[in-house]
Amino acid sequence: MRLFKKTVEYFRSIFTDQYHRELQQSWTGRAINAISFLMVILALVMWVTLFALVRSSLTASPVASGISTAASCFAFFGGLILAIFLGGWAGNLLRRVLWKVLIKLGK
């Protein structure tokens, strides 16, 4: 449980730009703040592409159509939720790293 809390804390979004007003109002600060959103969109695009490729190869299998449809529906929406969380975590991690680098360069 302690490891899980540390992992969640590490990927949690930190708004360091609140303390650096000049960075917040610059284009660099705004671009870094958009990274989380862009990573979520990228993860969703990757998941939908992967699902479409896998789905097209599985439709030729001799599995009953009802089971195949239910399993693919569950996999698609479960994968979307997972992609949103993983994209958000990756975006927040990247955003945190870039903010630290930007702040160190500004000093």
C-alpha contacts under 8 A as a table, 3 or more apart, distances in Angstrom:
res1	aa1	res2	aa2	distance
1	M	4	F	5.09
1	M	5	K	6.32
2	R	5	K	5.14
2	R	6	K	6.27
3	L	6	K	5.12
3	L	7	T	6.14
4	F	7	T	5.05
4	F	8	V	6.16
5	K	8	V	5.14
5	K	9	E	6.03
6	K	9	E	5.01
6	K	10	Y	6.05
7	T	10	Y	5.11
7	T	11	F	6.44
8	V	11	F	5.34
8	V	12	R	5.99
9	E	12	R	5.13
10	Y	93	L	7.55
11	F	89	W	5.47
11	F	90	A	7.45
11	F	92	N	6.03
11	F	93	L	5.37
12	R	89	W	7.16
12	R	92	N	6.51
12	R	93	L	7.63
13	S	92	N	5.20
13	S	93	L	7.58
13	S	96	R	7.24
14	I	92	N	7.86
14	I	96	R	6.80
15	F	18	Q	6.06
16	T	19	Y	5.86
16	T	20	H	7.13
16	T	99	W	7.25
17	D	20	H	5.00
17	D	21	R	6.63
17	D	23	L	6.57
17	D	24	Q	5.34
17	D	29	G	7.37
17	D	99	W	7.89
18	Q	21	R	6.32
18	Q	24	Q	7.11
20	H	23	L	5.47
20	H	24	Q	6.27
21	R	24	Q	5.03
21	R	25	Q	6.41
22	E	25	Q	5.39
22	E	26	S	6.42
23	L	26	S	5.21
23	L	28	T	7.12
23	L	29	G	5.28
24	Q	29	G	4.96
24	Q	30	R	6.58
25	Q	29	G	6.68
25	Q	30	R	7.20
26	S	29	G	5.43
26	S	30	R	6.56
27	W	30	R	5.10
27	W	31	A	6.05
28	T	31	A	5.09
28	T	32	I	6.20
29	G	32	I	5.19
29	G	33	N	6.19
30	R	33	N	5.05
30	R	34	A	6.38
31	A	34	A	5.19
31	A	35	I	6.76
32	I	35	I	5.37
32	I	95	R	5.94
32	I	98	L	7.12
32	I	99	W	7.33
33	N	36	S	6.85
33	N	95	R	6.80
34	A	37	F	5.45
34	A	38	L	6.29
35	I	38	L	5.05
35	I	39	M	6.05
35	I	91	G	5.60
35	I	92	N	7.57
35	I	94	L	7.45
35	I	95	R	6.19
36	S	39	M	5.19
36	S	40	V	6.35
36	S	87	G	7.29
36	S	88	G	5.59
36	S	89	W	7.81
36	S	90	A	7.40
36	S	91	G	3.84
36	S	92	N	5.49
36	S	94	L	7.92
36	S	95	R	6.89
37	F	40	V	5.22
37	F	41	I	6.35
37	F	88	G	7.18
37	F	91	G	7.15
38	L	41	I	5.10
38	L	42	L	6.08
38	L	91	G	7.48
39	M	42	L	4.96
39	M	43	A	6.06
39	M	87	G	5.01
39	M	88	G	6.51
39	M	90	A	6.87
39	M	91	G	5.16
40	V	43	A	5.12
40	V	44	L	6.19
40	V	83	A	7.14
40	V	84	I	5.46
40	V	85	F	7.75
40	V	86	L	7.61
40	V	87	G	4.15
40	V	88	G	5.44
40	V	91	G	7.19
41	I	44	L	5.12
41	I	45	V	6.21
41	I	84	I	7.99
41	I	87	G	7.54
42	L	45	V	5.16
42	L	46	M	6.15
42	L	87	G	7.36
43	A	46	M	5.11
43	A	47	W	6.12
43	A	83	A	5.39
43	A	84	I	6.82
43	A	86	L	7.48
43	A	87	G	5.31
44	L	47	W	5.09
44	L	48	V	6.15
44	L	80	L	6.47
44	L	83	A	5.72
44	L	84	I	6.66
44	L	87	G	7.85
45	V	48	V	5.28
45	V	49	T	6.12
46	M	49	T	5.20
46	M	50	L	6.08
47	W	50	L	5.09
47	W	51	F	5.95
47	W	79	G	6.87
47	W	80	L	6.91
47	W	83	A	6.68
48	V	51	F	5.05
48	V	52	A	6.07
48	V	76	F	7.92
48	V	80	L	7.90
49	T	52	A	5.19
49	T	53	L	6.31
50	L	53	L	5.20
50	L	54	V	6.19
51	F	54	V	5.14
51	F	55	R	5.79
51	F	76	F	6.91
52	A	55	R	5.07
52	A	56	S	6.12
53	L	56	S	5.41
53	L	57	S	6.59
54	V	57	S	5.27
54	V	58	L	6.22
55	R	58	L	5.08
55	R	59	T	6.18
55	R	72	S	7.49
56	S	59	T	5.51
56	S	60	A	7.53
57	S	60	A	6.20
57	S	61	S	7.79
58	L	61	S	5.41
59	T	68	S	7.99
63	V	67	I	7.18
63	V	68	S	6.43
64	A	67	I	5.59
64	A	68	S	6.20
65	S	68	S	4.98
65	S	69	T	5.96
66	G	69	T	5.23
66	G	70	A	6.21
67	I	70	A	5.23
67	I	71	A	6.02
68	S	71	A	5.24
68	S	72	S	6.00
69	T	72	S	5.19
69	T	73	C	6.07
70	A	73	C	5.17
70	A	74	F	6.21
71	A	74	F	5.18
71	A	75	A	6.04
72	S	75	A	4.97
72	S	76	F	5.90
73	C	76	F	5.15
73	C	77	F	6.28
74	F	77	F	5.57
74	F	78	G	5.83
75	A	78	G	5.14
75	A	79	G	5.73
76	F	79	G	5.15
76	F	80	L	6.20
77	F	80	L	4.95
77	F	81	I	6.36
78	G	81	I	5.29
78	G	82	L	6.22
79	G	82	L	4.95
79	G	83	A	5.88
80	L	83	A	5.01
80	L	84	I	6.19
81	I	84	I	5.18
81	I	85	F	6.42
82	L	85	F	5.23
82	L	86	L	6.07
83	A	86	L	5.16
83	A	87	G	5.76
84	I	87	G	5.20
84	I	88	G	6.03
85	F	88	G	5.14
85	F	89	W	6.14
86	L	89	W	5.10
86	L	90	A	6.03
87	G	90	A	5.14
87	G	91	G	5.93
88	G	91	G	5.04
88	G	92	N	6.05
89	W	92	N	5.17
89	W	93	L	6.13
90	A	93	L	5.10
90	A	94	L	6.15
91	G	94	L	5.13
91	G	95	R	5.92
92	N	95	R	4.92
92	N	96	R	5.96
93	L	96	R	5.15
93	L	97	V	6.29
94	L	97	V	5.18
94	L	98	L	6.14
95	R	98	L	5.18
95	R	99	W	6.06
96	R	99	W	5.21
96	R	100	K	6.30
97	V	100	K	5.23
97	V	101	V	6.33
98	L	101	V	5.06
98	L	102	L	6.02
99	W	102	L	5.00
99	W	103	I	6.00
100	K	103	I	5.18
100	K	104	K	6.16
101	V	104	K	5.16
101	V	105	L	6.19
102	L	105	L	5.11
102	L	106	G	6.18
103	I	106	G	5.03
103	I	107	K	6.50
104	K	107	K	5.45
